[in-house]
């Protein structure tokens, strides 16, 4: 054990220099949950619009850690917007 890993009973503070993939996953999962809860209360036209908005929001959250996945989400949002008639 190195001296850097010993805390001697004192609380330690961990500082992350960049967001972790786990945090991005939790944030996107929360977005999915919000979308599901909204879906129970809305009409099909509202669902299509919100679906595209939710995809764009998840793409924004995933961009720092998974840019290719974010690009796929943006493409799906564009398809959803076109299907909605925008």
C-alpha atoms as one frame of an Amber mdcrd trajectory, in Angstrom:
protein
   0.000   0.000   0.000   1.401   3.362  -0.927   1.150   6.431   1.240  -1.113
   8.019  -1.389  -3.765   5.361  -0.815  -3.767   5.561   2.996  -6.285   7.988
   4.501  -5.719   7.188   8.201  -9.401   7.581   8.993  -9.760  10.964   7.305
 -12.415  11.406   4.646 -11.075  11.619   1.124 -12.454  13.548  -1.817 -12.391
  12.168  -5.323 -12.383  14.693  -8.147 -13.175  13.493 -11.649 -11.538  15.501
 -14.393 -14.156  14.509 -16.983 -17.599  12.921 -16.817 -17.572   9.172 -16.666
 -19.441   6.929 -19.062 -21.500   5.699 -16.145 -22.681   9.222 -15.404 -23.622
   9.753 -19.047 -25.554   6.466 -18.976 -27.439   7.495 -15.828 -28.309  10.882
 -17.343 -29.570   9.315 -20.565 -31.530   6.702 -18.611 -33.196   9.479 -16.637
 -34.160  11.067 -19.954 -35.718   7.817 -21.108 -37.689   7.556 -17.874 -38.941
  11.141 -18.225 -39.971  10.401 -21.813 -41.882   7.297 -20.736 -43.702   9.157
 -18.001 -44.651  11.959 -20.398 -45.789   9.406 -22.976 -48.539   8.132 -20.709
 -50.150  11.577 -20.634 -49.839  12.814 -24.226 -51.349  12.377 -27.683 -49.566
  10.590 -30.588 -48.706  13.919 -32.286 -47.101  15.197 -29.084 -45.282  11.876
 -28.704 -43.561  12.204 -32.090 -42.383  15.754 -31.350 -41.161  14.847 -27.868
 -39.468  11.720 -29.189 -37.300  13.825 -31.492 -36.589  16.326 -28.704 -35.631
  13.531 -26.311 -33.295  11.990 -28.875 -31.553  15.332 -29.358 -31.214  15.785
 -25.590 -29.708  12.321 -25.170 -27.342  13.030 -28.074 -26.171  16.180 -26.290
 -25.504  14.204 -23.100 -23.634  11.413 -24.893 -21.508  13.688 -27.129 -18.518
  14.055 -24.732 -18.039  10.330 -24.177 -19.579   8.631 -27.222 -19.691  10.962
 -30.235 -20.569   8.259 -32.778 -23.569   7.152 -30.700 -24.640  10.801 -30.386
 -24.509  11.129 -34.182 -26.772   8.078 -34.506 -29.232   9.636 -32.059 -29.248
  12.886 -34.067 -29.970  10.933 -37.257 -32.872   9.152 -35.550 -34.209  12.528
 -34.364 -34.076  13.856 -37.930 -36.045  10.837 -39.144 -38.617  11.318 -36.379
 -38.997  15.003 -37.284 -39.472  14.150 -40.979 -42.099  11.534 -40.097 -43.862
  14.153 -37.973 -44.215  16.392 -41.036 -41.782  19.166 -40.063
